[in-house]
C-alpha cells in the first residue's frame, strides 16, 4: 500500500469510495481517502453491490473504542472483511474470534508463553536468522527485501511451533494467500477460490500437526497442555489457534520490514540519525510499525445500538476499524505524515488495541529490533534498485517486491560474508 502524504486539497467523492476492493490498496491511495474520512465522515457506511454493508471508522479514538470494548463490539461474528456477511466457524474456538471469558481463558496462558521474559532465551537463534537473511547484502546483485522478509518470521515462528523446516516456504505462501487471495503473484490461483484453498490446506496441515507426534516440547505442545477451565483444548480449537498464531506472525513482521526500509530510502536523513544506540533503534522500530501499519483493519459487530463520533451505529452492524488511518490521525500524532525515527510518544495501534492486542507483539518486536540493530550497524544507506510492487489485499498493507542495494559501512561486507559469533544482550 502506498504511504502517501495527502494535502487535504484532493477531490475525494466519499460516496464512490470502495474500501472493500483489494485493488484500492495495491493500485490506489487509501491515505488520501482516510484523510478525507477523518475530516468529513469519521463514521462512514459502504454498501456493496450484493447488499452487504459495513461501517468504517478512521479516527484513532473511534478505532481504539471499537477494539477495546467487547461489550459494545463483539469479535465472535468475524474479525476480517473477508468474512463480511457470513458466519465465522471459528467463533468461540479461536482466541481472535472470541470475547471474554472464552478469550481470557485462552489468552492468559498463551500470553505468558509468548512474553518478552519467556522468549529471552531465543534471542541468539533469532539473531542467527537475521544474519542469514541479510547476508546477500554483501553481494553485487540487488536484494529484494520484501521477498526475503516474506520468509523471515517462519524461520523463528516455525521453530517455536515445532513445524518441520521443509514445510516453512509453503506455509509462508499459504498464509499470504489467505490474506491476499486476489494478489496476481498467485497466478491462475488468484481469486475467490484461493482463500478457500489456502484455508483448507492450512487447516488440514494443522489437523495433522495437532493429532500426531505425541508429546511435544514446543508451542503446539504448550497449547495441547493448556487448561481451559478444567478441560484441554479440543482438536478444532487447536487447529484454529495454530492457524491464527502463524497468520499473525506472517502478516505483521515481513511488511513492517519492507515498508521501514522503503522509508529509509525515501528519508535518508532520518536513517542517518540512527547511530546504533539501542534505544534509538527501538524508537525507530516503533515508528516503522506506525508508518507501515501492516494489519490494515480489524472488524467487529455492534452488540446493540450505540454511537461513535456522535453518529449512530445499529445493533448487528459490521464496524471496520482502519488501523492505518488511526496511525495517521492528526489528533494524536504531531505531523503524522512525517517519518520520524525519534517519535515519542508514539501511541500507534499497529498491533491492535485492548484485549485483542497482538499476542505475538513481543516476538515481532524482538525480531524487528535485532534486524534493524544489525542493519544500522552494517549499512550506511539503502537505495532502491527497481520498482516497488504492492500486495493486493484489503487486510494487509504489504509490499510484494522491493529490490534494494545497500551501501555498506567499512568492514561490513567481510562480516556479512563470514558471519559473527557476537550476540548482543537481549533488549526489551
C-alpha positions in Angstrom: 0.0 0.0 0.0 1.3 3.4 -0.9 2.2 5.5 2.1 1.4 8.9 0.6 1.1 12.4 2.1 -2.4 14.0 1.5 -2.5 17.7 1.2 -6.2 18.0 2.1 -7.0 19.6 -1.3 -7.6 16.3 -3.1 -11.1 15.8 -4.5 -12.5 12.7 -2.8 -16.0 11.6 -3.5 -16.8 9.7 -0.4 -20.0 8.2 -2.0 -17.7 6.5 -4.5 -15.1 5.2 -2.1 -14.6 1.4 -2.0 -12.6 0.3 1.0 -13.6 -3.3 0.4 -11.8 -3.6 -3.0 -8.3 -5.0 -2.6 -7.1 -3.0 -5.6 -7.7 0.2 -3.6 -4.6 -0.8 -1.6 -2.3 -2.2 -4.4 -3.1 0.4 -7.0 -4.9 3.3 -5.3 -4.2 5.7 -2.5 -6.2 4.9 0.7 -4.4 7.5 2.8 -6.0 10.3 0.7 -9.4 8.6 1.3 -8.8 8.1 5.0 -7.7 11.7 5.5 -10.9 12.9 3.9 -13.0 10.5 6.0 -11.3 11.6 9.3 -12.2 15.2 8.4 -15.6 14.8 6.8 -17.1 11.4 7.7 -15.3 9.6 10.6 -18.2 7.1 10.6 -18.8 6.1 7.0 -21.2 3.5 5.6 -20.5 1.5 2.5 -22.9 -0.9 0.8 -21.5 -3.5 -1.6 -23.3 -4.3 -4.9 -24.5 -7.6 -3.3 -26.2 -5.8 -0.4 -23.6 -6.4 2.3 -22.6 -3.3 4.2 -20.2 -2.1 6.8 -19.3 1.0 8.8 -15.8 2.4 8.6 -14.2 4.2 11.5 -11.0 6.1 10.8 -10.1 8.2 13.8 -7.7 7.0 16.5 -10.3 7.4 19.3 -13.0 5.5 17.5 -10.7 2.7 16.4 -9.5 2.3 20.0 -13.1 2.3 21.3 -14.1 -0.4 18.9 -11.2 -2.6 19.6 -11.2 -2.0 23.4 -14.9 -2.7 24.3 -16.2 -6.2 23.7 -19.4 -5.3 25.5 -20.3 -3.0 22.6 -18.4 -4.6 19.7 -18.0 -8.4 19.5 -15.3 -10.4 17.8 -17.5 -13.6 17.5 -19.0 -12.7 14.2 -15.8 -12.4 12.2 -12.8 -10.0 12.5 -11.8 -9.5 8.9 -13.7 -8.1 5.9 -13.2 -11.4 4.1 -15.9 -12.9 6.2 -18.4 -10.0 5.9 -22.0 -11.2 5.9 -21.0 -14.8 6.8 -20.8 -16.9 9.9 -17.3 -17.3 11.4 -16.8 -21.1 12.1 -14.0 -20.2 14.5 -16.3 -18.2 16.8 -15.5 -19.1 20.5 -12.9 -21.6 19.2 -10.1 -19.3 18.1 -8.8 -16.7 20.6 -9.1 -13.9 17.9 -12.7 -14.8 17.2 -14.0 -14.8 20.8 -14.9 -12.4 23.6 -14.2 -12.8 27.4 -14.4 -15.1 29.3 -13.6 -17.5 26.5 -11.0 -15.1 25.1 -9.4 -14.5 28.5 -9.1 -18.2 29.3 -7.2 -18.8 26.1 -5.2 -15.6 26.1 -3.7 -15.5 29.6 -1.6 -18.7 29.4 -0.6 -18.0 25.8 0.5 -14.5 26.7 2.8 -15.9 29.3 4.4 -18.3 26.9 4.9 -15.5 24.3 6.1 -12.8 26.7 9.4 -11.0 26.5 10.7 -12.9 29.5 9.7 -16.3 28.1 11.3 -15.6 24.7 14.6 -14.2 26.1 16.5 -17.4 25.5 15.5 -17.3 21.8 17.4 -14.1 21.1 20.5 -15.8 19.8 18.6 -18.0 17.4 16.6 -15.1 16.1 19.8 -13.1 15.6 21.2 -16.1 13.6 18.1 -15.9 11.4 18.6 -12.1 10.9 22.2 -12.6 9.8 21.4 -15.3 7.3 18.6 -13.1 5.9 20.8 -10.1 5.4 23.9 -11.9 4.2 23.1 -11.2 0.5 23.7 -7.5 1.1 27.4 -8.2 0.7 26.8 -9.3 -2.9 26.6 -7.3 -6.1 23.0 -8.2 -7.0 20.0 -6.3 -5.7 18.4 -7.7 -2.6 14.6 -8.0 -2.6 13.8 -7.1 0.9 10.1 -7.9 0.5 10.8 -11.4 -0.8 13.4 -12.0 1.9 11.1 -10.7 4.5 8.3 -13.0 3.4 10.1 -16.0 4.9 11.6 -14.2 7.8 9.0 -14.9 10.6 8.7 -18.5 9.5 12.3 -19.0 10.5 11.6 -18.4 14.2 7.9 -18.9 14.4 8.1 -22.2 12.6 10.8 -23.3 15.1 8.8 -22.0 18.1 5.8 -24.0 16.9 7.9 -27.1 16.2 6.9 -27.2 12.5 9.2 -29.1 10.1 11.7 -26.8 8.4 10.9 -28.2 4.9 7.3 -27.0 5.3 8.2 -23.4 6.1 8.2 -22.0 2.5 4.8 -23.4 1.6 3.3 -22.3 4.9 4.6 -18.8 4.2 3.0 -18.9 0.8 -0.3 -20.2 2.1 -0.6 -17.6 4.8 0.0 -14.9 2.3 -2.6 -16.4 0.0 -5.1 -16.4 3.0 -4.8 -12.7 3.5 -4.2 -11.6 -0.1 -6.2 -14.1 -2.2 -6.6 -11.7 -5.1 -2.9 -10.9 -5.5 -1.6 -11.6 -9.0 1.5 -13.3 -7.7 -0.7 -16.4 -7.2 -1.3 -16.6 -11.0 -4.1 -18.8 -12.0 -4.9 -19.5 -8.4 -5.7 -15.8 -7.7 -9.3 -15.0 -6.9 -12.1 -16.0 -4.6 -11.2 -19.7 -4.6 -7.7 -19.2 -3.4 -8.9 -18.1 0.0 -10.8 -21.3 0.5 -8.0 -23.3 -0.9 -5.5 -21.7 1.5 -7.7 -22.2 4.5 -8.4 -25.9 3.5 -4.7 -26.7 3.2 -3.7 -24.8 6.4 -6.4 -26.4 8.5 -5.6 -29.8 7.1 -1.9 -29.3 7.8 -2.5 -28.2 11.4 -5.0 -31.0 11.9 -2.2 -33.4 11.2 0.2 -31.5 13.4 -2.1 -31.5 16.5 -3.1 -35.1 16.1 0.4 -36.7 15.7 3.8 -36.8 17.3 2.8 -37.5 20.9 4.5 -35.3 23.5 5.8 -32.0 22.1 8.3 -29.5 23.6 7.1 -26.6 21.5 4.3 -24.1 21.3 1.8 -26.6 19.9 2.6 -28.9 22.8 2.0 -26.0 25.1 -1.4 -25.4 23.5 -2.3 -29.1 23.8 -1.4 -29.0 27.6 -3.4 -25.7 28.3 -6.1 -25.8 30.9 -9.3 -24.1 29.8 -11.4 -24.1 32.9 -10.8 -27.7 33.7 -10.5 -29.0 30.2 -8.0 -29.1 27.4 -8.3 -27.6 24.0 -10.3 -29.6 21.6 -8.8 -30.6 18.2 -10.7 -27.9 16.3 -9.7 -25.2 18.8 -6.0 -26.3 18.5 -6.2 -26.1 14.7 -7.9 -22.6 14.7 -5.4 -21.2 17.2 -2.3 -22.6 15.4 -3.6 -21.1 12.2 -4.2 -17.7 13.9 -0.8 -17.6 15.5 1.0 -18.4 12.3 -1.1 -16.0 10.3 -0.4 -13.2 12.8 3.3 -13.7 12.6 3.4 -13.8 8.9 1.3 -10.7 8.4 3.0 -8.1 10.5 6.7 -8.7 10.5 7.6 -9.0 6.8 5.7 -5.9 5.7 6.9 -3.8 8.6 10.5 -4.7 7.4 9.9 -3.8 3.8 8.0 -0.6 4.5 10.5 0.6 7.0 13.4 0.0 4.6 11.4 1.8 2.0 11.0 4.8 4.4 14.8 4.7 4.9 15.4 5.1 1.2 12.9 7.9 1.0 14.1 9.7 4.1 17.8 9.1 4.3 18.2 12.0 6.7 16.1 10.0 9.2 18.2 6.9 8.7 21.3 8.9 9.3 20.0 9.8 12.8 20.4 6.2 13.8 23.8 5.6 15.4 23.5 2.1 16.7 22.2 3.2 20.1 19.7 0.5 21.1 17.1 2.9 22.5 17.1 4.9 19.3 16.8 1.8 17.2 13.8 0.7 19.3 12.1 4.0 18.7 12.7 3.7 15.0 11.1 0.2 15.0 8.0 1.7 16.7 7.9 4.4 14.0 8.3 1.8 11.3 5.3 -0.1 12.8 3.2 3.1 12.9 4.3 4.1 9.4 3.7 0.7 7.8 0.6 -0.4 9.8 0.8 -3.9 8.2 -2.6 -5.1 9.6 -4.8 -2.7 7.7 -8.1 -3.3 9.5 -10.0 -5.4 12.1 -13.7 -5.9 12.0 -16.2 -6.1 14.9 -20.1 -6.2 15.1 -22.1 -3.9 17.2 -23.8 -5.8 20.1 -26.5 -3.2 20.5 -27.4 0.3 19.3 -24.6 2.6 20.1 -22.7 5.6 18.6 -19.2 6.7 17.6 -18.2 10.3 17.0 -21.8 11.3 17.6 -23.1 9.0 14.8 -25.5 6.2 15.5 -24.4 2.5 15.0 -27.1 0.0 14.7 -27.1 -3.3 16.5 -25.6 -6.0 14.3 -23.8 -3.7 12.0 -20.3 -4.6 11.0 -17.8 -2.0 12.1 -14.4 -1.9 10.5 -11.6 -0.1 12.4 -8.9 1.1 9.9 -5.5 0.9 11.8 -3.6 2.6 9.0 -5.8 5.6 9.3 -5.7 5.8 13.1 -1.9 5.8 12.9 -2.0 9.0 10.8 -4.7 10.8 12.9 -3.7 14.4 13.3 -5.5 14.5 16.7 -2.9 12.1 18.2 0.3 12.3 16.1 2.1 15.6 15.6 3.0 15.9 11.9 1.6 12.4 11.2 2.9 12.2 7.6 6.5 12.8 8.7 8.6 9.6 9.2 10.3 10.4 12.5 12.7 7.8 13.9 12.7 9.5 17.3 9.0 10.0 17.6 7.8 9.9 21.2 5.2 9.5 22.4 4.1 7.0 19.7 0.6 5.7 20.5 0.3 3.6 17.4 -2.2 0.8 17.1 -0.2 -1.3 14.6 -0.6 -4.3 16.9 -4.3 -3.5 17.6 -5.6 -2.3 20.9 -7.4 -3.5 24.0 -8.0 -7.2 24.9 -7.1 -8.4 21.4 -3.8 -6.6 21.3 -1.5 -8.9 19.2 -0.3 -11.7 21.4 2.8 -12.1 19.2 3.9 -8.5 19.6 6.8 -9.3 21.9 8.3 -11.8 19.4 7.7 -9.4 16.5 9.5 -6.6 18.4 12.4 -8.9 19.3 12.9 -9.8 15.7 12.5 -6.3 14.3 14.8 -4.8 16.9 17.5 -7.4 16.2 17.1 -7.0 12.5 17.3 -3.2 12.4 20.0 -3.2 15.0 22.1 -5.2 12.6 21.1 -3.2 9.5 22.0 0.1 11.2 25.3 -1.3 12.3 26.3 -2.6 8.9 24.5 -0.4 6.3 25.4 3.2 5.6 22.4 3.8 3.4 19.8 2.0 1.2 19.0 2.7 -2.4 16.0 1.4 -4.4 17.2 -0.9 -7.3 13.8 -1.4 -9.0 10.1 -0.8 -8.8 8.0 -1.4 -5.7 5.1 -3.8 -6.1 2.3 -3.6 -3.6 0.3 -6.5 -2.3 -3.3 -6.7 -3.4 -5.2 -7.1 -0.1 -7.7 -5.2 1.9 -6.3 -6.7 5.1 -2.5 -6.5 4.7 -0.8 -3.2 3.8 2.0 -5.1 2.2 4.8 -5.0 -0.3 5.3 -7.9 -2.6 8.6 -7.0 -4.2 11.2 -4.3 -3.5 14.8 -4.7 -4.7 17.3 -2.5 -2.9 21.1 -2.1 -2.8 22.9 -1.3 0.4 26.0 0.9 0.7 27.8 -0.9 3.4 29.9 0.6 6.2 33.6 -0.2 6.3 34.2 -3.9 7.2 30.6 -4.8 6.9 31.0 -6.9 3.7 33.5 -9.2 5.3 31.3 -9.6 8.4 28.3 -10.4 6.3 30.2 -13.0 4.2 31.9 -14.5 7.2 29.3 -14.3 9.9 29.9 -13.3 13.5 29.6 -15.0 16.9 28.9 -11.9 18.8 25.4 -11.9 20.3 24.0 -8.7 21.8 22.4 -8.6 25.1 18.6 -9.1 25.0 16.6 -5.9 24.5 13.2 -5.0 25.9 
